[in-house]
Each structure stands twice: as structure tokens, then as C-alpha cells.
Amino acid sequence: MLSSFIYTDFTLFVGMSKFGETADRILDILQRKEKVSVNELVEKIPIADREILDLMNEGGLIEVKKGEVRITVFGSELLTVK
């Protein structure tokens, strides 16, 4: 029972860590360019599906409109926090 809890906890941690790394890479790319197409992001960063982009859009980090992605003020501020 405890081993399955530890495994589940570790899997969640690894998943969240990978999400964070991918989100950071997306924000970094978007900070350098005003707008990037969804296809260009998928080519640069191996994203299996649009779930990460959808979560970042819902969280206010990025804005996705008509196949283009741009960083929001909030997303940009997160990159400058030390």
C-alpha cells in the first residue's frame, strides 16, 4: 500500500516537473518573439498534444488565438521573478 502511494507521488512529481520544464521553454521562446504559430512551437518542443498549451492559456500565461500563441504580461512577469 505504501509503495503504491510513493510510486504515485513520484510519478505525479515527475509529470509536474516535465510540465514545468516544457512551460518554461515555451515562455522563453515566446518572450523572444511577439507571436509564434502553434505548429512552430510543436516543432521546437516535443509536445504530444495541445494540453500544455491549453493549460497555460487557461492559467493566463499565454494567449492562443487562431493558431498563434503569444506570451501574456503575466507570463512575461513570471520569467523575470527571481
Long-range contacts (C-beta under 8 A, 24 or more apart in sequence): 19-52, 19-55, 22-47, 22-52, 23-52, 23-56, 23-61, 26-52, 26-53, 26-56, 26-62, 26-69, 27-61, 27-62, 27-71, 27-75, 27-76, 27-78, 27-79, 28-79, 30-62, 30-69, 30-70, 30-71, 30-75, 31-71, 31-76, 31-79, 34-70, 35-68, 35-69, 35-70, 36-68, 36-69, 36-70, 37-67, 37-68, 37-69, 38-64, 38-67, 38-68, 38-69, 39-67, 41-69
